[in-house]
Structures are given as C-alpha cells and as structure tokens.
Amino acid sequence: MQGLQALGRGMAVSQARELTLWCPSFSAARGHGHTLAGDARSGVMHCQAAIDQAAKAGIVAGDSLRKAWLGRALLSAGRLEIAREVTAAALGAVSQSLERGGQAWLLKLLGDIDLQDERERYSAA
C-alpha cells in the first residue's frame, strides 16, 4: 500500500506542476499496483486513464507497457475477451516500434489469457 500511496503523491505533484510527460507513467504504474493488490477495477480505470493521457499528450514511449498493464487488469477483472482484444491490438502496434520489453509483456499476457480461457472451459465441462 505504501507504493500506491507514493505513486498517488507522484501523480498529484505531476498534475500540480503540469508535468504532463510524467502523468501517464504514474497513472499506469498506479493501475498496475492496484491490479497486483487485487483491485482490478481500479487497475482498469487508472491504466485506461494513462493510455488516454499519453494519447492526448502525443506520448508513444511506453505505450506497449501501459496497454499490457491494462490487459492484465482486464484479465484480473475476468474480462478475457476485451483483454485479448486490447493485447492483440497492442502487439500488432508494437511490432512496428522498438519496444521489445513491452512486446515480451504482451506475448506473456496473451499466453496468460489463453491459459485462463482454457481453465474456464475445462471447469465448465
């Protein structure tokens, strides 16, 4: 929880000082932190806000990681199909960039989504 509080303070300072380049990073990290803490709903909200902030500011660096964290939050929220769509679209876009770390996150996430999908199908059978 201390990490989430620190990220919240960082976000507040960034907004107060109009450091628009930092806002998407703090918001995305906060969203990922919420997801890891078990609050997928807040994770989705913060990650989506980060993606929107970055797009508005024209920030493309780190886009793949922001979208991977959104996909992870959606998966944690049980929204598999939307998670798959977001992740696949981000993976298609990242192949044109140099964000190989983000590409790795997205590929792992696609595997996790497929695994969860299989588990759900198996338990329903």
C-alpha positions in Angstrom: 0.0 0.0 0.0 2.9 2.4 0.6 3.8 2.0 -3.1 0.3 3.0 -4.2 0.4 6.0 -1.8 3.8 7.1 -3.2 2.5 6.8 -6.8 -0.5 8.8 -5.8 1.7 11.6 -4.4 3.8 11.5 -7.6 0.7 11.8 -9.7 -0.5 14.7 -7.6 2.8 16.6 -7.9 2.9 15.9 -11.6 -0.5 17.3 -12.1 0.1 20.3 -9.8 3.3 21.2 -11.7 1.8 20.4 -15.1 4.4 17.7 -15.8 2.3 16.1 -18.4 5.0 13.7 -19.5 5.0 12.0 -16.1 1.3 11.7 -15.6 0.7 8.7 -17.8 3.6 6.8 -16.2 2.4 7.4 -12.7 -1.2 6.6 -13.6 -0.2 3.3 -15.4 2.1 2.2 -12.5 -0.7 3.0 -10.1 -3.1 1.0 -12.1 -0.8 -1.9 -12.2 -0.2 -1.6 -8.5 -4.0 -1.7 -7.9 -4.3 -4.8 -10.1 -1.5 -6.6 -8.2 -3.1 -5.6 -4.9 -6.4 -7.3 -6.0 -8.3 -4.3 -7.1 -8.7 -4.9 -10.8 -11.5 -2.4 -11.2 -9.2 0.5 -10.1 -6.4 -1.1 -12.1 -8.5 -0.9 -15.3 -9.6 2.7 -14.5 -6.0 4.0 -13.9 -4.5 2.1 -16.8 -7.1 3.4 -19.2 -6.6 6.9 -17.9 -2.9 6.5 -18.5 -3.4 5.4 -22.1 -5.8 8.4 -22.7 -3.4 10.9 -21.1 -0.5 9.6 -23.2 -2.5 9.8 -26.4 -3.7 13.3 -25.6 -0.1 14.4 -25.0 1.2 12.6 -28.0 3.4 10.3 -25.9 4.2 7.0 -27.6 7.1 5.8 -25.5 5.9 3.2 -23.0 2.7 2.6 -24.8 3.1 -1.2 -25.0 3.7 -1.4 -21.3 0.6 0.7 -20.5 -1.5 -1.5 -22.7 0.0 -4.7 -21.3 -0.9 -3.4 -17.8 -4.4 -2.6 -19.0 -4.7 -6.1 -20.5 -3.5 -7.6 -17.2 -6.1 -5.6 -15.2 -8.9 -6.6 -17.6 -7.8 -10.3 -17.3 -7.8 -9.9 -13.5 -11.3 -8.4 -13.7 -12.5 -11.5 -15.6 -12.9 -9.6 -18.9 -11.0 -12.1 -21.1 -12.3 -11.1 -24.5 -11.6 -7.4 -24.0 -8.2 -8.3 -22.5 -7.4 -10.4 -25.6 -8.5 -7.6 -28.0 -6.5 -4.9 -26.2 -3.4 -7.1 -26.0 -3.6 -8.3 -29.6 -4.1 -4.7 -30.9 -1.1 -3.5 -28.8 1.0 -6.4 -30.0 0.3 -5.5 -33.6 1.3 -1.9 -33.0 4.4 -2.8 -31.0 5.9 -4.8 -33.9 6.4 -1.5 -35.6 8.3 0.0 -32.7 11.4 -0.7 -30.8 9.7 -1.6 -27.5 10.9 -5.2 -27.2 10.3 -5.3 -23.5 6.7 -4.3 -24.0 6.4 -6.9 -26.7 7.6 -9.5 -24.2 5.0 -8.4 -21.7 2.2 -8.6 -24.3 3.2 -12.0 -25.5 3.3 -13.4 -22.0 -0.1 -11.8 -21.3 -1.6 -13.4 -24.4 -0.4 -16.8 -23.0 -1.9 -16.0 -19.6 -5.2 -15.0 -21.3 -5.3 -18.3 -23.3 -4.5 -20.3 -20.1 -7.3 -18.6 -18.2 -9.7 -19.2 -21.1 -8.7 -22.9 -21.2 -9.2 -23.2 -17.4 -12.6 -21.7 -17.6 -13.6 -24.0 -20.5 -12.3 -27.1 -18.7 -14.1 -26.2 -15.4 -17.3 -25.6 -17.3 -17.1 -29.1 -19.0 
